[in-house]
Amino acid sequence: MKSAVEILSPTRVRLTIDAPFADLEPHFAKAYKEIASKVSIPGFRKGKIPAALIDQRVGRAVVLDEAINIALPQLYISAAQEHDVRVLGRPEVDIKELVDNEKLSFTVEVDVRPKLELPNLDGIKLTVDAVEITDAEIDEQVESLRIRFGTLTTVEKKVENGDFVSLNLIARVNGEVVDGGTANNISYEVGSDKMLPRLDDALQGMNAGETKTFQTELFGGEPGSGGEVGDVEVTLNAVKKRELPALDDSFAALASEFETLDELRADFKTRLERVKALEQGAQARDLLVEELLAKVEIPIPESYVLAETEEHLKGEGRESDDAHRAEVDSDLRKSLKNNFLLDAIVDQEKVEVGEEELSEFIVRTSMRYGMAPDQFANEVAKAGQLSSLVADVARSKALAVVLGRAAIVDKNGKSVDIEALRPQLQK
């Protein structure tokens, strides 16, 4: 097989492939076998029909068509690998010449990942937020812990924001109770706006034992969002006030392993510092990508974006939703630019992914999906996404390499040791 590549644009190429029939013999063997398994000829078992008889009864043209359909993808992939062409999307094939028992000539036009010119990746200067912990932030953590140890006490009073209540709810549409529209003894914090729209307004001023009906959108989430309007009957069972423990050393001993409130606050400060240090690392990573994206010209394969956007919208049944189309198009362009950039860094830095690194990534990712690592790996392989997984690991590793060579300081001018954060950032 002979092949050549022609650059049509930074994101599209044309491959010209000439294959003598000697290269097609294995594909003809598969074609005859495939046809033999489908046709019935008296006197012969399926799959055992001689090639000559298939040519006679079915036709040589059918065999040629089957063999070429089998051969084209493999010839195309071999040519792409030979010329280091990283394809995107579906190829457009044009058969130029087919002479039986002599040769097959065809061209393939396809979108490709562009080759980028990267700037100097050494010593890129990045400025991140400083790690500064305020007393207010520590107070918030202590108060959150204090609330966890609070108790609810029933009181006789009219409902107001901040109260905790026990409710019964019945939802109706056109006078009929909706499916699943009844709930009893629901605990709810008034003013949190975490249940039905207008519920908080309806509860204001109610006393235990009272019932009120209000109109709301049952399934829309927010007023004006198009949900079905219905009537909700709310019965107030009880009003409760949260009583918090005194903020002293006894509370610290009760709620933690520390003896004093000062020790508890010091521990919260250490934890917050650790969180903000990790945020520095994540911020540096984002800033690095932003800076490189601004410096590098990254062409986008328009036909690929159009095809992928159309397929996405079709899958959702939203082909006529122009606003969503614009959103999908924009997100896809951002994703492609980011991936093209990181892939270029992978190539330049000669980043490779080891089996152990891939396994660690699979374990971490499987935990996010609540799956066992083996199950997750099998699902990925079944979906044909293993190469994408390897690419993700390589991109992350490449970015870490460049980040490790960057000059990172916080807004106070203090140097940030990104290497010390790397194990946590990779989790």
C-alpha positions as semicolon CSV with decimal commas, in nm:
position;residue;x (nm);y (nm);z (nm)
1;M;0,000;0,000;0,000
2;K;0,115;0,350;-0,085
3;S;-0,025;0,661;0,078
4;A;0,028;1,034;0,083
5;V;-0,112;1,318;0,288
6;E;-0,217;1,663;0,171
7;I;-0,274;1,942;0,426
8;L;-0,599;2,117;0,335
9;S;-0,607;2,339;0,644
10;P;-0,459;2,331;0,997
11;T;-0,752;2,108;1,095
12;R;-0,822;1,903;0,781
13;V;-0,621;1,669;0,559
14;R;-0,670;1,452;0,254
15;L;-0,515;1,104;0,249
16;T;-0,455;0,940;-0,088
17;I;-0,427;0,562;-0,068
18;D;-0,332;0,314;-0,342
19;A;-0,362;-0,054;-0,257
20;P;-0,268;-0,344;-0,491
21;F;-0,502;-0,640;-0,479
22;A;-0,237;-0,845;-0,305
23;D;-0,298;-0,623;0,001
24;L;-0,671;-0,692;-0,023
25;E;-0,653;-1,072;-0,018
26;P;-0,717;-1,107;0,359
27;H;-1,020;-0,878;0,322
28;F;-1,156;-1,086;0,032
29;A;-1,126;-1,397;0,247
30;K;-1,335;-1,227;0,515
31;A;-1,584;-1,109;0,253
32;Y;-1,637;-1,460;0,114
33;K;-1,676;-1,596;0,466
34;E;-1,929;-1,327;0,557
35;I;-2,136;-1,381;0,243
36;A;-2,121;-1,760;0,279
37;S;-2,271;-1,730;0,629
38;K;-2,572;-1,538;0,495
39;V;-2,672;-1,706;0,166
40;S;-2,834;-2,043;0,110
41;I;-2,734;-2,261;-0,185
42;P;-2,880;-2,614;-0,218
43;G;-2,624;-2,884;-0,148
44;F;-2,399;-2,664;0,065
45;R;-2,404;-2,579;0,431
46;K;-2,398;-2,212;0,529
47;G;-2,041;-2,094;0,569
48;K;-1,908;-2,379;0,352
49;I;-1,987;-2,244;0,006
50;P;-1,685;-2,228;-0,233
51;A;-1,570;-1,882;-0,343
52;A;-1,615;-1,960;-0,710
53;L;-1,977;-2,060;-0,653
54;I;-2,039;-1,738;-0,458
55;D;-1,898;-1,540;-0,754
56;Q;-2,131;-1,732;-0,986
57;R;-2,450;-1,724;-0,779
58;V;-2,417;-1,397;-0,585
59;G;-2,195;-1,201;-0,818
60;R;-1,838;-1,079;-0,811
61;A;-1,959;-0,721;-0,769
62;V;-2,122;-0,808;-0,435
63;V;-1,797;-0,970;-0,317
64;L;-1,597;-0,666;-0,427
65;D;-1,832;-0,435;-0,240
66;E;-1,814;-0,644;0,079
67;A;-1,433;-0,675;0,062
68;I;-1,383;-0,302;0,009
69;N;-1,616;-0,217;0,296
70;I;-1,401;-0,438;0,518
71;A;-1,071;-0,308;0,379
72;L;-1,132;0,067;0,371
73;P;-1,130;0,135;0,749
74;Q;-0,813;-0,066;0,805
75;L;-0,629;0,085;0,508
76;Y;-0,737;0,432;0,619
77;I;-0,622;0,375;0,979
78;S;-0,285;0,241;0,860
79;A;-0,233;0,547;0,640
80;A;-0,330;0,783;0,921
81;Q;-0,081;0,615;1,155
82;E;0,190;0,622;0,890
83;H;0,159;0,999;0,851
84;D;0,095;1,070;1,221
85;V;-0,251;1,206;1,146
86;R;-0,472;1,234;1,455
87;V;-0,820;1,214;1,316
88;L;-1,140;1,366;1,449
89;G;-1,491;1,269;1,352
90;R;-1,613;1,078;1,052
91;P;-1,399;1,054;0,735
92;E;-1,533;1,133;0,387
93;V;-1,425;0,855;0,150
94;D;-1,410;0,889;-0,228
95;I;-1,314;0,582;-0,436
96;K;-1,114;0,707;-0,733
97;E;-1,032;0,382;-0,910
98;L;-1,122;0,017;-0,867
99;V;-0,985;-0,242;-1,108
100;D;-1,069;-0,600;-1,017
101;N;-0,759;-0,810;-0,949
102;E;-0,537;-0,503;-0,999
103;K;-0,576;-0,212;-0,756
104;L;-0,791;0,010;-0,537
105;S;-0,733;0,385;-0,517
106;F;-0,928;0,617;-0,289
107;T;-0,901;0,940;-0,094
108;V;-1,012;1,024;0,258
109;E;-1,081;1,374;0,382
110;V;-1,103;1,406;0,758
111;D;-1,074;1,663;1,037
112;V;-0,758;1,638;1,247
113;R;-0,612;1,773;1,566
114;P;-0,403;2,078;1,477
115;K;-0,030;2,094;1,541
116;L;0,039;2,387;1,772
117;E;0,336;2,615;1,827
118;L;0,384;2,634;2,202
119;P;0,562;2,918;2,382
120;N;0,844;2,864;2,630
121;L;0,690;2,659;2,911
122;D;0,966;2,721;3,166
123;G;0,921;2,967;3,450
124;I;0,574;3,094;3,364
125;K;0,481;3,349;3,631
126;L;0,150;3,300;3,811
127;T;-0,003;3,495;4,100
128;V;-0,260;3,324;4,322
129;D;-0,464;3,428;4,623
130;A;-0,286;3,434;4,957
131;V;-0,373;3,189;5,233
132;E;-0,533;3,418;5,489
133;I;-0,775;3,295;5,754
134;T;-1,004;3,543;5,927
135;D;-1,167;3,510;6,268
136;A;-1,504;3,526;6,091
137;E;-1,420;3,214;5,888
138;I;-1,319;3,027;6,204
139;D;-1,635;3,150;6,377
140;E;-1,841;3,009;6,089
141;Q;-1,682;2,666;6,128
142;V;-1,732;2,665;6,504
143;E;-2,094;2,778;6,465
144;S;-2,160;2,504;6,210
145;L;-2,030;2,245;6,457
146;R;-2,234;2,406;6,734
147;I;-2,552;2,379;6,525
148;R;-2,487;2,007;6,475
149;F;-2,499;1,964;6,854
150;G;-2,807;2,181;6,898
151;T;-3,145;2,048;7,007
152;L;-3,496;2,135;6,888
153;T;-3,755;2,230;7,148
154;T;-4,127;2,272;7,081
155;V;-4,253;2,623;7,156
156;E;-4,592;2,799;7,149
157;K;-4,551;3,088;6,905
158;K;-4,637;3,216;6,562
159;V;-4,405;3,100;6,283
160;E;-4,128;3,329;6,165
161;N;-3,809;3,285;5,965
162;G;-3,551;3,074;6,145
163;D;-3,809;2,852;6,315
164;F;-3,818;2,478;6,260
165;V;-4,159;2,330;6,192
166;S;-4,329;1,996;6,147
167;L;-4,566;1,996;5,848
168;N;-4,824;1,791;5,662
169;L;-4,865;1,871;5,292
170;I;-5,132;1,776;5,037
171;A;-5,092;1,887;4,674
172;R;-5,392;1,907;4,440
173;V;-5,445;1,995;4,076
174;N;-5,802;2,078;3,973
175;G;-5,918;1,951;4,309
176;E;-5,758;1,606;4,268
177;V;-5,467;1,493;4,487
178;V;-5,163;1,446;4,262
179;D;-4,966;1,123;4,256
180;G;-4,713;1,136;4,539
181;G;-4,858;1,468;4,653
182;T;-4,910;1,379;5,020
183;A;-4,640;1,402;5,287
184;N;-4,667;1,396;5,667
185;N;-4,446;1,512;5,955
186;I;-4,193;1,689;5,734
187;S;-3,925;1,880;5,924
188;Y;-3,849;2,215;5,762
189;E;-3,654;2,533;5,842
190;V;-3,871;2,833;5,763
191;G;-3,698;3,088;5,542
192;S;-3,456;2,838;5,386
193;D;-3,658;2,837;5,060
194;K;-3,564;2,472;5,003
195;M;-3,905;2,325;4,934
196;L;-4,203;2,458;4,741
197;P;-4,216;2,812;4,603
198;R;-4,427;3,039;4,829
199;L;-4,427;2,788;5,117
200;D;-4,221;3,022;5,337
201;D;-4,467;3,306;5,277
202;A;-4,763;3,082;5,360
203;L;-4,610;2,967;5,689
204;Q;-4,545;3,317;5,824
205;G;-4,764;3,388;6,129
206;M;-4,924;3,041;6,148
207;N;-4,984;2,865;6,481
208;A;-4,959;2,493;6,553
209;G;-5,279;2,315;6,448
210;E;-5,367;2,566;6,175
211;T;-5,418;2,477;5,808
212;K;-5,367;2,703;5,509
213;T;-5,390;2,656;5,131
214;F;-5,162;2,838;4,886
215;Q;-5,107;2,817;4,511
216;T;-4,769;2,723;4,370
217;E;-4,591;2,559;4,078
218;L;-4,560;2,198;4,178
219;F;-4,303;2,069;3,933
220;G;-4,127;2,379;3,799
221;G;-3,896;2,452;4,089
222;E;-3,934;2,830;4,068
223;P;-4,226;3,065;3,989
224;G;-4,237;3,144;3,621
225;S;-4,041;2,836;3,517
226;G;-4,337;2,666;3,354
227;G;-4,424;2,403;3,617
228;E;-4,780;2,279;3,667
229;V;-4,976;2,509;3,898
230;G;-5,160;2,347;4,186
231;D;-5,301;2,410;4,534
232;V;-5,107;2,294;4,838
233;E;-5,273;2,248;5,176
234;V;-5,023;2,288;5,459
235;T;-5,101;2,187;5,817
236;L;-4,867;2,308;6,089
237;N;-4,810;2,035;6,347
238;A;-4,555;2,207;6,569
239;V;-4,315;2,502;6,592
240;K;-3,967;2,439;6,727
241;K;-3,672;2,652;6,830
242;R;-3,311;2,533;6,806
243;E;-3,124;2,561;7,134
244;L;-2,747;2,574;7,097
245;P;-2,490;2,463;7,354
246;A;-2,288;2,731;7,530
247;L;-1,971;2,823;7,344
248;D;-1,708;2,722;7,599
249;D;-1,446;2,461;7,680
250;S;-1,716;2,208;7,775
251;F;-1,863;2,234;7,426
252;A;-1,516;2,183;7,271
253;A;-1,468;1,868;7,479
254;L;-1,814;1,740;7,385
255;A;-1,788;1,809;7,010
256;S;-1,420;1,727;6,943
257;E;-1,105;1,562;7,070
258;F;-0,985;1,894;7,212
259;E;-1,004;2,007;7,574
260;T;-1,046;2,379;7,515
261;L;-1,225;2,611;7,275
262;D;-0,894;2,773;7,182
263;E;-0,754;2,437;7,073
264;L;-1,066;2,369;6,867
265;R;-1,039;2,708;6,695
266;A;-0,668;2,646;6,625
267;D;-0,755;2,314;6,462
268;F;-1,017;2,480;6,241
269;K;-0,759;2,738;6,139
270;T;-0,514;2,463;6,038
271;R;-0,783;2,285;5,837
272;L;-0,887;2,604;5,660
273;E;-0,524;2,680;5,576
274;R;-0,490;2,335;5,421
275;V;-0,807;2,384;5,214
276;K;-0,698;2,726;5,092
277;A;-0,352;2,592;5,006
278;L;-0,520;2,331;4,785
279;E;-0,731;2,606;4,633
280;Q;-0,406;2,786;4,550
281;G;-0,292;2,483;4,356
282;A;-0,619;2,453;4,167
283;Q;-0,616;2,826;4,097
284;A;-0,258;2,808;3,966
285;R;-0,357;2,522;3,738
286;D;-0,651;2,720;3,597
287;L;-0,442;3,035;3,555
288;L;-0,174;2,839;3,370
289;V;-0,426;2,704;3,121
290;E;-0,581;3,049;3,075
291;E;-0,242;3,207;3,007
292;L;-0,140;2,943;2,756
293;L;-0,476;2,959;2,580
294;A;-0,428;3,334;2,543
295;K;-0,079;3,290;2,399
296;V;-0,136;2,997;2,161
297;E;-0,334;3,020;1,840
298;I;-0,561;2,717;1,833
299;P;-0,763;2,655;1,515
300;I;-1,095;2,475;1,548
301;P;-1,228;2,215;1,299
302;E;-1,558;2,379;1,207
303;S;-1,716;2,080;1,032
304;Y;-1,638;1,861;1,334
305;V;-1,795;2,112;1,573
306;L;-2,104;2,135;1,355
307;A;-2,143;1,756;1,333
308;E;-2,086;1,698;1,704
309;T;-2,325;1,976;1,803
310;E;-2,592;1,839;1,571
311;E;-2,552;1,487;1,709
312;H;-2,571;1,615;2,067
313;L;-2,889;1,812;2,001
314;K;-3,046;1,522;1,812
315;G;-2,979;1,292;2,105
316;E;-3,164;1,534;2,331
317;G;-3,442;1,599;2,080
318;R;-3,360;1,971;2,084
319;E;-3,254;2,039;1,724
320;S;-3,472;2,352;1,705
321;D;-3,348;2,502;2,034
322;D;-3,118;2,777;1,904
323;A;-3,018;2,900;2,251
324;H;-2,911;2,550;2,357
325;R;-2,735;2,501;2,023
326;A;-2,523;2,810;2,090
327;E;-2,443;2,681;2,440
328;V;-2,339;2,335;2,316
329;D;-2,131;2,490;2,036
330;S;-1,952;2,722;2,280
331;D;-1,882;2,446;2,534
332;L;-1,749;2,216;2,262
333;R;-1,512;2,482;2,129
334;K;-1,376;2,550;2,477
335;S;-1,327;2,178;2,541
336;L;-1,150;2,126;2,208
337;K;-0,914;2,420;2,262
338;N;-0,828;2,297;2,609
339;N;-0,767;1,940;2,489
340;F;-0,566;2,049;2,183
341;L;-0,343;2,262;2,405
342;L;-0,281;1,989;2,661
343;D;-0,226;1,727;2,389
344;A;0,042;1,951;2,238
345;I;0,212;1,972;2,578
346;V;0,189;1,593;2,612
347;D;0,371;1,558;2,278
348;Q;0,635;1,820;2,349
349;E;0,710;1,692;2,699
350;K;0,695;1,330;2,579
351;V;0,454;1,241;2,860
352;E;0,370;0,874;2,896
353;V;0,109;0,708;3,117
354;G;0,217;0,406;3,316
355;E;-0,009;0,120;3,415
356;E;0,010;0,218;3,781
357;E;-0,089;0,578;3,704
358;L;-0,385;0,462;3,499
359;S;-0,494;0,224;3,774
360;E;-0,478;0,502;4,034
361;F;-0,686;0,727;3,811
362;I;-0,945;0,453;3,760
363;V;-0,969;0,397;4,135
364;R;-1,017;0,769;4,208
365;T;-1,269;0,817;3,929
366;S;-1,468;0,504;4,015
367;M;-1,516;0,638;4,368
368;R;-1,683;0,952;4,229
369;Y;-1,935;0,732;4,048
370;G;-1,987;0,503;4,345
371;M;-1,860;0,201;4,153
372;A;-1,601;-0,067;4,221
373;P;-1,277;-0,001;4,024
374;D;-1,309;-0,327;3,827
375;Q;-1,670;-0,252;3,737
376;F;-1,582;0,102;3,629
377;A;-1,288;-0,022;3,419
378;N;-1,509;-0,281;3,248
379;E;-1,774;-0,019;3,169
380;V;-1,511;0,214;3,024
381;A;-1,366;-0,065;2,809
382;K;-1,712;-0,176;2,696
383;A;-1,791;0,181;2,586
384;G;-1,462;0,205;2,396
385;Q;-1,346;0,494;2,615
386;L;-1,020;0,351;2,747
387;S;-0,808;0,562;2,509
388;S;-0,996;0,873;2,623
389;L;-0,921;0,781;2,982
390;V;-0,550;0,744;2,904
391;A;-0,558;1,081;2,725
392;D;-0,712;1,246;3,032
393;V;-0,439;1,107;3,256
394;A;-0,169;1,221;3,013
395;R;-0,315;1,572;2,993
396;S;-0,332;1,602;3,370
397;K;0,025;1,477;3,401
398;A;0,151;1,715;3,131
399;L;-0,012;2,012;3,302
400;A;0,146;1,910;3,633
401;V;0,488;1,899;3,467
402;V;0,458;2,256;3,338
403;L;0,304;2,375;3,663
404;G;0,601;2,232;3,851
405;R;0,833;2,457;3,648
406;A;0,620;2,771;3,694
407;A;0,711;3,059;3,925
408;I;0,411;3,082;4,156
409;V;0,365;3,350;4,421
410;D;0,066;3,467;4,620
411;K;-0,065;3,824;4,617
412;N;0,160;3,906;4,912
413;G;0,466;3,801;4,712
414;K;0,518;3,477;4,905
415;S;0,645;3,183;4,700
416;V;0,403;2,889;4,670
417;D;0,545;2,536;4,674
418;I;0,319;2,364;4,423
419;E;0,516;2,038;4,447
420;A;0,409;1,999;4,811
421;L;0,045;2,020;4,701
422;R;0,067;1,783;4,406
423;P;-0,039;1,458;4,584
424;Q;-0,354;1,627;4,718
425;L;-0,429;1,802;4,387
426;Q;-0,423;1,470;4,202
427;K;-0,689;1,319;4,431
